[in-house]
Amino acid sequence: MNILSNLLSQPAQNKNQKRQRRGIEIKSPREIDIMRQSAKIVATVLKEITELVKPGMTTADLDAHAEKRIREMGATPSFKGYHGFPASICSSINNEVVHGIPSAKKVIRTGDVLKVDTGAYYQGYHGDSCITIAVGEVTPEAARLIRVAEEALFKGIAQVKAGNYLMDIAGAIEDHVKANSFTVVEDFTGHGVGRNLHEEPSVFNFRTREMPNVKLRAGMTLAIEPILNAGSKYTRTLSDRWTAVTVDNSLSAQFEHTVLVTESGYEILTDRTKLC
């Protein structure tokens, strides 16, 4: 889940926690083990939604399934009630960029580009992930946008290693997106994740000097989440104060994983491909 520009990433409040400069937490082996479980719950729910979704369903149907399954697995939905958000998933369709609110009135149709973002809070720690689903047969442009968005995520993840920098992630994502003639949404970023849903540092998807270029350390846990638009990079927020849409009505796609930084590289904690 991304944070709206007026809801900036919040550093953890536990002063006894080991942390890097600027409030970035380094997770202990025990904390990492718990996060593997919270992330597995998120991955399981998103895998189930991928298999469940079909034309004629509503986004409220998906939200109900996600909340039920998160609770059945011993966790609570990270998003529900977060800064007043009313649901367990964000469901954003076509030109909706992020933070779409599930509704019984929002029917999913063939050809839709559906983003589903969710989180689970388990034994004091969060997991966070997002997928984009092509509903039925989509246009070639939509299919390419979805493919490039997922590729961009993995281009960024490939740069994760102790000793590398946040801008290594950002640059790899930005270069891949631009090479494919799409735009990176700059209004929203990835973030640290753990005891809090949103922690330091902000994980940009484009090169910037707005934030310090933090060196990665083993034990950091990052939610990396590139968001791509087929047209303009600019967004606006609807009157519900949550749903962000593209200013030119172009399509948008997003993928996100919770990733652990290790000494030799990374571990994708929300990896759906490793579920039994």
C-alpha positions, 0 to 999 in steps of 0.5 A: 500500500502506498501512502498519499503525499500527506501521509508520509512514511512513519518511522517505528516508535520503539526506541529499544529497536536496533535501527540504522541512521534516520530511523531505519530499523534492522530486523533481528532473526526473530523478527524476520521469521515473524515477517516471513509468516505475515508475508506468506499470509499476504502472498497466499491471499493474493494468489487466491484472489488471482485464481478467484477473480472473474468478470461479474464479481465486485471489488467488495467480493474480493475484499470480503474474501481477503479479510476472511482469509487473513483472519483465518490465518491468524492475522488482521488486515493491515489496511482496514482502519489505517488512517481511516481506510475502510477496507482490507484491500485496495482495488484499483481498476484501469485508470485508478492508480492506487488506493481504490476503495472496494465497493459492491457497486464496482463490477469487474469486467473483461478487459479490466486492469485490476490492481489488488494491494493488501497487507497482513499484521501478524504477531506485531509485524506487517507484510505488504504486496500488490499485484495487477491482474489482466481480467480476461482478454485485455488490449495489447497495450494493457498486457504490455503495461502489466508485463513491464510493471512486473519486470520493473519490480524485479529489475529493482529487486535485483539491485537489493544487496547489502552495500548497494543504495536505494538509488540503485533500485530507483535507477533500475526501475526508472530505466526499464520503464523509460526504455519501454515508453511508459512513465513512473508515477512519482506521487507515491513511493515504496517504503520500509515495512515491519512493526509499522506498515510504513517505516523509513526509508522511502523507496523511490522508483525514480532517481531523486535528490529529495531524500538521502541515498541510503546504503542498504544493510542486511536486515532491512525490510523494504516494500518495493512497488513501482507504479507505471502509467501508459500516459502522463505520470501525473495523478489526482485524488478523487472526492473519496480522498483515497482513490488516485487516478491518472490525469489523462485517463490512461491505464495504470499498473502496479506490482509490489513485494516485501523484500528482505536485504541480505548480505549476499542479495535479497529474499522476497518474503511475499513470493507467491511462487513458493507457496505450496 
